[in-house]
Amino acid sequence: MDNITENARAQMRKGVLEYCILCLLAKEDAYASSLLTQLKEANMIVVEGTLYPMLIRQKNQGLLTYRWEESPQGPPRKYYSLTDKGREQLALMDDAWREIIATIEEIKK
């Protein structure tokens, strides 16, 4: 794969990362390294330096909240969860995603 293709793929992934985070947290509360693992398992390659600022931004926008929980392995973990505003945002992003897919499919015809 050439650099142009890889760059385009990276930009697409980055563009949908916020949506992916909200989708994962809609299923269950999670801590950052768990989110990283789930994203990587879905072939959404993300590094901590990208994820943490996005989580902070989403929290500051009122989309997420967090709580601390003791961990059986080391220090307490910060578990993120969706707020009501986050669920509303996810519903809007679901609609936008369906529109984007439909538009791309129409263009490809």
Backbone torsions as a table, in degrees:
resi	resn	phi	psi	omega
1	MET	NA	133.1	-177.7
2	ASP	-82.6	170.4	-176.2
3	ASN	-63.4	-36.4	-179.4
4	ILE	-64.4	-45.7	179.7
5	THR	-64.0	-45.1	-179.4
6	GLU	-63.2	-39.8	178.4
7	ASN	-64.1	-42.6	178.7
8	ALA	-62.1	-42.2	179.2
9	ARG	-64.6	-41.1	179.4
10	ALA	-63.3	-41.7	179.3
11	GLN	-65.6	-39.2	177.2
12	MET	-63.7	-45.0	179.4
13	ARG	-61.0	-44.9	-179.1
14	LYS	-62.2	-36.5	-179.4
15	GLY	-66.5	-26.4	-178.7
16	VAL	-106.0	1.6	-176.7
17	LEU	-60.7	-43.8	179.8
18	GLU	-58.4	-43.5	178.5
19	TYR	-62.0	-45.0	-180.0
20	CYS	-60.7	-41.3	179.5
21	ILE	-61.9	-46.4	179.3
22	LEU	-62.5	-39.4	178.5
23	CYS	-61.6	-45.2	179.9
24	LEU	-64.3	-42.8	-178.2
25	LEU	-73.2	-18.9	175.0
26	ALA	-69.0	-27.6	179.6
27	LYS	-79.6	-42.8	-179.8
28	GLU	-166.3	153.6	174.8
29	ASP	-63.7	149.4	-177.6
30	ALA	-153.9	156.2	173.8
31	TYR	-97.8	163.8	-169.3
32	ALA	-56.7	-46.5	-177.3
33	SER	-68.4	-28.5	174.2
34	SER	-67.0	-41.7	176.4
35	LEU	-61.0	-43.8	177.9
36	LEU	-57.7	-45.2	-179.9
37	THR	-62.0	-46.3	-179.4
38	GLN	-63.6	-40.4	178.7
39	LEU	-65.0	-43.4	179.4
40	LYS	-65.1	-38.8	177.9
41	GLU	-63.1	-26.7	178.2
42	ALA	-92.2	11.8	-179.5
43	ASN	66.5	22.6	172.5
44	MET	-98.9	92.0	-174.7
45	ILE	-76.1	118.9	-177.4
46	VAL	-136.6	143.8	176.4
47	VAL	-106.1	159.7	-178.6
48	GLU	-56.6	-37.5	-178.4
49	GLY	-64.5	-16.3	175.2
50	THR	-95.7	-41.8	-174.6
51	LEU	-67.7	-49.6	-174.3
52	TYR	-59.5	-46.5	177.2
53	PRO	-61.3	-34.8	179.0
54	MET	-67.7	-41.0	177.0
55	LEU	-62.0	-42.0	178.0
56	ILE	-63.1	-44.0	179.7
57	ARG	-62.8	-44.5	179.7
58	GLN	-65.1	-36.3	176.7
59	LYS	-65.7	-44.6	179.9
60	ASN	-65.1	-25.8	176.6
61	GLN	-82.0	-4.3	179.9
62	GLY	83.7	12.0	-178.5
63	LEU	-84.2	-27.3	-178.1
64	LEU	-127.4	157.2	168.6
65	THR	-133.3	171.1	177.8
66	TYR	-145.6	162.9	175.5
67	ARG	-142.4	154.0	177.3
68	TRP	-94.6	137.0	175.3
69	GLU	-132.5	141.7	175.8
70	GLU	-62.1	145.1	179.1
71	SER	-112.7	139.5	176.2
72	PRO	-69.0	-15.4	-177.5
73	GLN	-125.1	80.2	175.1
74	GLY	102.4	-152.5	-174.8
75	PRO	-70.6	166.7	177.3
76	PRO	-58.6	153.5	-179.5
77	ARG	-110.7	144.8	176.4
78	LYS	-92.4	109.4	179.1
79	TYR	-93.6	126.9	179.0
80	TYR	-95.0	146.7	174.6
81	SER	-144.6	158.4	179.0
82	LEU	-77.1	143.1	170.3
83	THR	-90.7	175.7	174.7
84	ASP	-59.9	-41.0	177.6
85	LYS	-62.6	-37.4	177.3
86	GLY	-64.2	-39.4	177.6
87	ARG	-66.7	-38.4	176.1
88	GLU	-63.7	-43.5	179.0
89	GLN	-63.0	-40.7	178.1
90	LEU	-61.4	-42.0	178.6
91	ALA	-62.0	-41.3	177.2
92	LEU	-64.7	-40.1	179.2
93	MET	-69.6	-33.5	174.0
94	ASP	-59.0	-46.4	178.7
95	ASP	-61.6	-45.4	-179.5
96	ALA	-62.9	-40.2	179.9
97	TRP	-62.1	-46.0	178.6
98	ARG	-60.8	-39.5	178.2
99	GLU	-64.4	-42.5	179.5
100	ILE	-62.3	-46.7	179.6
101	ILE	-60.3	-45.6	179.7
102	ALA	-62.2	-40.9	179.6
103	THR	-64.0	-45.9	-179.8
104	ILE	-63.3	-43.0	178.5
105	GLU	-62.0	-38.9	178.3
106	GLU	-64.9	-43.3	179.9
107	ILE	-65.0	-36.6	-177.9
108	LYS	-72.0	-18.0	-178.5
109	LYS	-62.4	NA	NA
